């Protein structure tokens, strides 16, 4: 849609007043937005009445699909009872208490306390502050550097954005800030050396991490943060044995492990948490998105008893734990998230994901023979398809993002939402957990047509 044709429409009003995240602002002025007006199940509908299969669950979040009546009713009940109150200065509310109890019971390792936020970015920033508070409390103020990974995605706030290992999140903002550093991305197929086995690759990744720790001085390294499956950076599952070796290194140097479960948490990989799928034993866990199935803005950080005891003792001296958000433990957000957790349990969502997820991965693997596809990767109901210039060598396109962006647009025009991932030509796929096999078939058919449409563009950009 050209700017001249927008008139006094919703589109023109959007261009005049809204600054959009992860959007080319100059291009947006000319094209205007795609306005979504409703959703039902795994489908969304735009302002013109066109329906799309949402292959991205919004932004990796809408696990239970759109217009789930139980979640809507949970919000209404709580709005009528207590629409807001804070949790500062020992105040609390029943939904946040019950949600915290449930999360601790679900944790893959023993956890002690839950701190609530409004997003995954806030959760990651909070986790970092807790790590720093902990080390200050036990007399190690110099132990404050955070190690993340190249291509990781941990959010966009100052600290979480620094931990994100993507240039697009750093460019123009002066990130990363001091004390947040990056080690190698464990993408075996794309980053391996010639004739390097997966075991050898894992050893090289662990050795690289250890060298970084030694070079920076272990006495200054506080924590290592990792997504069980790297999400927005490319949907990259870890190679076998990777986290075992990483955790050996962290233990050797007394470095805390933060598991970022913002995307993987609540069933996406076929277990309640990605940490269970890949054997992580974290000291802190961050979560958001499917915590409320995306219906309310809520995130959380779970911490071990070791960290809690240090916080407890130090806050008595300071004399408070001086961190918190206006909406920490918001009763409506907590009530909806609590209802989502009940639905996951009552519907045995994990069994559904394991069954449909296996079918989803099998169907996507059929694209491995497509002329444009260099790799299909994923687990459960999350996946990516990497588009490459040359299948044999896995050579990427000269201008990253053009071919992947066209493929995503072609899919959208056919009625499928996929996401071109930053920094390359991967297409992310993350349908709602309630997706059926029939809906997977439709997703695959639409995606296949979009890839065929992309062949000519790929030739021009080779």
N, C-alpha and C positions, 0 to 999 in steps of 0.2 A: 504493500500500500504506500503510495507516494504522499509526501507531506501535504502537497497541494490538494489532495483528495480527502484529507482527514476532516476538514470542516470543523464544526462544533461538536464532534462526536466524543464518545468516551476516550477514543484513541488520542484525539488532539488534546483533550484535557489532561490525559496521562503525560503526554510529551511536555506539556506546559508546566506540570507541577511535581512529577515524581522522578527521583533519582534512583535508578535501578541497580541492584547488586549484579556483579559479574556480567555487565552489559557494556557494549561499545556505545557510549553516550552520543557520539556524533552520528553513527549509523541509526541509532534509535530515533533521533529527531526526524530522519527521513522516512523511516518505515513504520514507526508506531509500534505499540504492543500487540501481542496476541492475548485477548482478554478471555479468561475462563469464568464461566458463570455458574456451573453446577457440576456435581459428580455423583456417580452411583456405582458401587462395586468397584471394578477395576477401570471404569470409564470416566472420562471428563468431557464436558461439552463447552464449546466456546460461544461467544456472543452471537455468532451467526447460526447457531444451532447444530454445528458439525460436531460429531462425537469422535473421541480418540481413545484408543486403548493406552492407558498410562503405564508404559514399560519402565518407569522410573519411580513409581510410588511417590509422586511429588518430587521431593528431593530425598530419596532413600528412606522415606519416613512412614507413608500411609500403609502400614502393615495390614490393617483390617479393612482396607478399601474405604470408599467414600460413602457418606450418609449412613453410617452404622448407628442405628436407633439407640442402642444401649449407651453408646458414648455421648450422644446428644442428650439423652435423658439424664445421664449422670451430671452433665454440666448444668442443666436446668435445675435439678434438685439442689445442687450446691449453691447456685446463684440465688435461689430463693431462701436458702438457709443462712449462708455466710458468704457473700460474694467476694470479700477480701478481708484479710488481716495479715499482719506481718509475723515473722518468727524471731525478731530481734529481742534482746533482753529477756530471754526465757519465756516469751509468749509462744503459743503453739496452736494447732488445730487438729481435729481428728483425722481428716484425710491424709495429711502429711505424716502423721504418726503411723497410721496403718500402712501407707505406702513404703515408708522406711523399713518397717518390720518385714514386709513381703520381700523387698529387695535384698535385705540381709539374708533372708532364708533362701533366696534363689542364687546367691553368690557362689561361684565355682570354688572359691577358697574362703576361709573364715574371715569375715569382715566385722567391724565394730560399729561404725556410725555412717550415716548418710547426710551429705550436705546438698541442699537443693539449689538449682540455678534456673535460668530461663532458656538456656541453649547449650549446645555442645561446646561452642567457643568459650562461653563463660565457665563451663565445667572444666575445660582444660586449663584456663587461666587460674581457676581456683585450685586445681591440683598442683600446679607449679607453686603457688603461694603457700600451700600447705607443706609442700616439700621444703621450701625455704624456711618456713616457720619452725618446722620439726628440727632441721639442722641447727638453727639458731638456738632453739630450746635446749638442745643437748650439747651445746658448746662447740659447734662446728660451722661457724658462719661462713667460712671460706668454701664450704662444700655446697655449691649452688648452681653449677652448670648443668644444663639439660641437654641430653643428646637425643635428637630426632633422626629422621632418615630422609634422604633425597626422595622426592616424589610423594612423601607423606602428606596427608591432609588432616590438620588438627583444628582448623577454624581460622578466623580472620581478625580476632582482637590482637592487641599489640604482642602479647606473649604467645598466644595460640597461633597467630599468623606468622610469627617468627619460627615456630616449630614446624609449620607447614613448609614442605620442601619444594614448593612450586614457584617459579619466577613470577608468574602473573599475580600472585598474592603479595610478593615483595616489591615489585616494580612500582616506583613512584612514591612509596611510603617510607623508604629508608629502613626497611627490614632486611634481615633479622637484627634484633637488638643484641646487645652484648650478653654473653653467658648462655646463648642457645645456639648449638652447633649441630652439624649433620654428618652422619655416616652414610655408607653406601646403600643403595636401593637393592633389595634382594630379588630382583627379577631375573630368574635364571635364563630363560630362553633368549631374552634380549640383551643381557649383560654378561653372559658367560664368555670365557675365552675359547679360542679354537681347541676342540677336543677336550674341553674341561667337563668332567662328569658332574652330576648334581651334588654328590658328596664333596668333591673338590671345591665346587663353587661355594657351598655352605662353609667349608673351612676357611676359604678366602674371605668371606664376609665376616666371620667371627674374628679372624686375625686382623682384619682392617679395623673393626670396632675396638679391639684391644689395643692396637697401635695408637688409635686416636686417644683413647683413655690415658695411655702412658705419656703420650706427647703433651696432652693438656694438663697432666698431673692428676692421678686418681683422687688425691685429697681435695680436689676442686670439683669433682663430678658428683652431682647429687642424684640424678635420675635418668632413666632411658624411657622414652615414650614410644609406643608402637600400636598401630591398628593390627588386630589379628589378620585381617585381609585389608591391604591398602585399598581404599575406596576411590575417592575422586582423582587420585593420582594414577589410576589405571586399572583398578580392580585386580590387584596382584596378590594371589595367595602365596604364602611362604613356601619355599622348597622344603622337602621333607628333612626334618632334623634341625632346621634353622633356629627355631626358638629354644630348643634344648641347648644348643651351643651358645646362643646369646645369653641365656640365663646362667650358664656356667661362668661366663665372663663377668656378668654383673655381680654374681655372688662373690667372686674372687676379690672384687674391689669395693664391696659394700655399697652398691649402687641400687637405688630403688627402681622398681619396674612399675610404670603406669601403663595399663591396658586401656587404650581408647576404643571403647565399645559403642561409640555414637552410631555407627552404621551397622556393625555386626551384632549388636545386642538384641535380645528378644526374638531369637528364632531364625535370623536371616541365614545362618550357615547350617541350620539343621539341629543345632543345640541352642540352649537359651542364650549362651554367650559364646562369642568366637574364641574366648580363652579356653573353653572346654574343648572346642574342636582342635585346637593346636597346642594344648598343653601348657598354656601360660599360667603362672602363679603370681599374680600381681600384688603389689602393696597398695596400690590405688587403682580404681576403675572409674572411667568417665563414661557417661551415657546420656542419651537424649533421643530425638527422632521417634523410634518405635516405642519408647517409654510410654507415650500417650497415643501411639499410632499417628502422630503428627497433629492431633486434634487440638492440642493446647501447647503453648511454648513452655516446655519444662525439660530440664536436664538435671543431672545429679553426679555427685562424686561419692564413691564409697571408699573408706579408708580402713586400714588394719588397726588392731588394738594398739600395736606399738606406736603408731603415729598419733592415735587418739590420746594415749596417756601422756605423751610429750606436750600435746596441745593443752590438755587439761591442766597440767602442772604449770606450764609457762603462762597460760592465760590468768592464772591466779596471781602471778607476780606482776603482770603488765599494766593493768589488771583485767583486760578482756581480750578475747579473740577478735581482733578488730577487722573483721571481714564479713561481708554480707551484701545481699541485694534486696531492694524493695520487695521484689516478688519471690524471694526464696521461700519455698514451701507454700506458695499461693494455694489456697484451699480449693479453688475450682480446677486449677491445673492438676493438683494432686488427686482430686476426686476422679477426674477423667482418666488419668494414668492408672489409678488403682482399678478402675473398671476394665481398662484394657488388659491389665495383668490377669484379672479374673477370666476374661474371655479367652485369653491364650490358654489358660489352664483348662477351662471347661470344654473347649473345642479341641483340645489336644493338638494345638497348632504345630508342635514340633513333628508329630507323626505325619501331618499333612505336608509340611515343608520337605521332609525326607523323601516322601513319595513323589510329590509333584516336582520337587527340586531335581531329583534324579532324572525325571523325564525332560525337564527344562534343559539341563546340561546336555543330555543325549541329543535333543533336537538341535541345539545350538552347534554341537560338534559337527553336524552335517555341513556347516559353513566352512569347515577346515579346508575343503577342496575348492572353495570359491577362488577365482582368479585374484581377487583383491585382499583376501584374508591371510594374514601371516600367522595369527595365533587366536585361538579361542581359549579363554581361561575363566575359571570361576568355581564356585562351590555353593550348594544349596540353591537359593533363589537370588544369587547375585552373580553377574558375569560381565565380561567385556569381550569385544571382538576388535582385534587390532588390524587396521588396514595398512598395507605396505605397498611400496613401489615394486618390490621383487620378492616373490614367495621363497625362492631358493636361498637367497642371501639374507632375507628379512630387512633389506635396505628400506629405510623410511623415505617418505616424500620430501622433496627439497624444501618446500614451504609447509611446515607443520600446521595442521588444523584446517586447511582448505578442503581437503578431500573428506575428512571426517565430518566437518561442518556441513558440507553438501549432502552427505549421506543422511545425517540427522534431519536436515530440512526435507529431503526426499521422503523419509519415513513419516515425518509430520504431515506432509501433504497427502499421504496415503492413509492417514488416520492412526499413526503410532507415535508415541513419545519415547524417544531414546535420548541419551545425552552424549554429545561430543565432549570427551574429557580433556582437561587442560594439558597443553604441552606436547600434543601429538595428534594421532588420528585414530584413537580408540573410541569405540562406542560403548557407553555404559548401559547395562540393563539390570533393573532391580524392581520387578513388578511387585504389587502387593502380595503379602504372604497368602492371601485367600484366593489367589489366581487358580483357575482350574486347568486341567490338561487341554480342554477344548480352547480355552483362551490362550494357552501357550502355543497351540497350533496356529491360531490366528496371528499372534505376535510374530512367529517365525515366518509365516507366509508374507506378511507385510514387510518385514525386514529384508527378506530375500528379494522382493521386488525393488526395494529402495537400493540395495547393493547393486543390482543389475542396472538401475538408473545411473549409478555413480561411475560406472566403468569408463564412459567417455570423458568425464571430468578428470578421472584419475590419469588417463592417458595424456591429457593436456598439461597436467602438473607433474608428470614423471621427470 
